Amino acid sequence: MKNITLSADEDLIEKARALARSRQKTLNAAFREWLEQFVSETGSAADYRSLMRRLRHVNSGRRFSREEMNER
């Protein structure tokens, strides 16, 4: 694991530590979770394919015409 150094307002850091403590976590653990969520927001082709596999069972009941799909 690699260490990094960040800068932030002292008051903000103390509030973040208190919040992490209330969730029974360290600020470091809370930051790691945030970082994982942050990088996963970009989405990837593998994530999309995984979602499509999980939703494979969904069936609309019929095929819709082009006109029906574009109705507003």
C-alpha positions as CSV (number, residue, x, y, z in Angstrom):
1,M,0.0,0.0,0.0
2,K,1.3,3.5,-0.9
3,N,1.1,6.5,1.4
4,I,0.0,9.9,0.2
5,T,-0.1,13.3,1.9
6,L,-3.1,15.5,1.6
7,S,-3.8,19.1,2.8
8,A,-7.1,20.3,4.2
9,D,-8.5,22.8,6.7
10,E,-7.8,21.7,10.3
11,D,-11.4,22.2,11.3
12,L,-12.6,20.1,8.3
13,I,-10.2,17.3,9.3
14,E,-11.4,17.3,12.9
15,K,-15.0,17.1,11.7
16,A,-14.1,14.2,9.3
17,R,-12.3,12.4,12.2
18,A,-15.4,12.8,14.4
19,L,-17.7,11.5,11.7
20,A,-15.4,8.5,11.0
21,R,-15.2,7.8,14.7
22,S,-19.0,7.8,15.0
23,R,-19.1,5.2,12.3
24,Q,-16.4,3.1,14.1
25,K,-13.8,3.7,11.5
26,T,-10.5,5.5,11.2
27,L,-10.3,8.6,8.9
28,N,-7.9,6.6,6.8
29,A,-10.4,3.7,6.4
30,A,-13.1,6.2,5.5
31,F,-10.9,7.9,2.9
32,R,-10.0,4.5,1.3
33,E,-13.7,3.7,1.0
34,W,-14.3,7.1,-0.6
35,L,-11.4,6.7,-3.0
36,E,-12.7,3.3,-4.1
37,Q,-16.2,4.8,-4.8
38,F,-14.6,7.8,-6.5
39,V,-12.7,5.7,-9.0
40,S,-15.6,3.3,-9.6
41,E,-17.9,6.2,-10.6
42,T,-16.3,6.3,-14.1
43,G,-17.8,2.9,-14.9
44,S,-16.2,0.5,-17.2
45,A,-17.1,-1.8,-19.9
46,A,-16.7,-4.8,-17.5
47,D,-19.1,-3.1,-15.1
48,Y,-21.6,-2.6,-17.9
49,R,-21.4,-6.2,-19.0
50,S,-21.7,-7.4,-15.5
51,L,-24.9,-5.4,-15.0
52,M,-26.3,-6.6,-18.3
53,R,-25.7,-10.2,-17.2
54,R,-27.5,-9.6,-13.9
55,L,-30.5,-8.1,-15.7
56,R,-30.6,-10.7,-18.4
57,H,-33.8,-12.2,-16.9
58,V,-35.7,-8.9,-17.3
59,N,-38.2,-9.2,-20.2
60,S,-40.4,-6.3,-21.4
61,G,-43.0,-8.8,-22.6
62,R,-42.8,-7.8,-26.3
63,R,-40.7,-5.9,-28.8
64,F,-41.6,-2.2,-29.2
65,S,-41.7,-0.4,-32.5
66,R,-39.4,2.5,-33.3
67,E,-42.4,4.9,-33.0
68,E,-43.3,3.5,-29.5
69,M,-39.8,3.8,-28.2
70,N,-39.5,7.4,-29.4
71,E,-42.9,8.6,-28.1
72,R,-42.8,11.5,-25.7
